[in-house]
Amino acid sequence: MKTILQIPSEWADTSKLFIALGDEQRQRILLAFEPDERLNIGEIVAASTLSRTAVSHHLRVLREAGALQSEKVGKEVFFRINKSRMTEALASVLSYIETTI
């Protein structure tokens, strides 16, 4: 058994993403998006059983973790799944597992 002193660099930015993806409510929010679709908070609330406040909280967690991107258009903020960030993070972890473990 080897001693683990630090997190592998390939995993450094993934903990927030995995924490964000580990919540069922946030998974449901992500599943509300069609491929390449952007949604505003009102549309996400309408597709959810959660309050607007709860949805706002989950959107902030997902955005800060890199799972979502946001874009302000006028007074509206639109969210889009950050497919490249999630793919990159998962690929890094898989690569580490395949080459190290």
C-alpha positions in Angstrom: 0.0 0.0 0.0 1.3 3.4 -0.9 0.8 6.5 1.2 -1.3 9.2 -0.4 0.1 12.6 0.3 -1.7 14.7 -2.3 -4.5 14.5 -4.8 -3.2 13.7 -8.3 -3.0 16.8 -10.5 -5.4 15.1 -12.9 -8.0 15.2 -10.2 -7.3 18.7 -8.8 -10.3 20.5 -10.3 -12.7 17.6 -10.3 -13.9 17.5 -6.6 -16.3 20.4 -7.0 -17.7 18.9 -10.2 -18.2 15.4 -8.6 -19.8 17.0 -5.5 -22.2 19.0 -7.8 -23.0 15.9 -9.9 -23.6 13.8 -6.8 -26.8 15.6 -5.8 -30.0 14.1 -7.2 -31.7 17.5 -7.5 -28.8 18.9 -9.5 -28.8 15.7 -11.7 -32.5 16.4 -12.4 -31.7 20.0 -13.4 -29.0 18.8 -15.8 -31.4 16.2 -17.3 -33.9 19.0 -18.1 -31.6 20.3 -20.8 -31.9 19.0 -24.4 -28.6 18.8 -26.3 -27.1 22.3 -26.9 -30.2 23.9 -25.3 -30.0 27.0 -23.1 -32.6 27.6 -20.4 -33.3 30.5 -18.1 -34.2 30.1 -14.4 -37.9 30.4 -15.1 -37.8 27.5 -17.6 -35.8 25.4 -15.2 -38.2 26.1 -12.3 -41.1 25.2 -14.5 -39.5 21.8 -15.3 -38.7 21.2 -11.6 -40.6 20.5 -8.4 -38.2 22.9 -6.5 -38.8 26.5 -5.5 -37.1 29.2 -7.4 -34.7 29.8 -4.5 -33.7 26.1 -4.4 -33.2 26.1 -8.2 -31.0 29.2 -7.9 -28.9 27.6 -5.3 -28.4 24.4 -7.3 -27.6 26.5 -10.5 -25.0 28.4 -8.6 -23.4 25.1 -7.4 -23.4 23.7 -10.9 -22.0 26.8 -12.4 -19.2 27.2 -9.8 -18.3 23.5 -10.4 -18.1 24.0 -14.1 -21.0 21.8 -15.0 -23.0 24.8 -16.4 -22.1 28.0 -18.2 -24.2 31.1 -17.8 -24.7 34.0 -20.2 -26.6 37.2 -19.5 -28.8 38.4 -22.4 -30.5 41.6 -21.5 -32.1 41.0 -18.1 -32.2 37.2 -18.5 -29.5 34.8 -17.5 -29.3 31.7 -19.6 -27.7 28.4 -18.6 -26.1 25.8 -20.8 -24.4 22.5 -20.0 -20.7 22.8 -20.1 -20.1 19.6 -22.0 -16.5 20.2 -22.7 -15.6 20.8 -19.0 -17.4 17.7 -17.8 -15.9 15.6 -20.6 -12.4 16.9 -19.8 -12.7 16.2 -16.1 -14.1 12.7 -16.6 -11.4 11.9 -19.2 -8.7 13.1 -16.9 -9.9 10.8 -14.1 -10.3 7.9 -16.5 -6.9 8.4 -17.9 -5.3 8.4 -14.5 -7.2 5.2 -13.5 -6.2 3.5 -16.8 -2.5 4.4 -16.5 -1.9 4.3 -12.7 -4.3 1.8 -11.1 
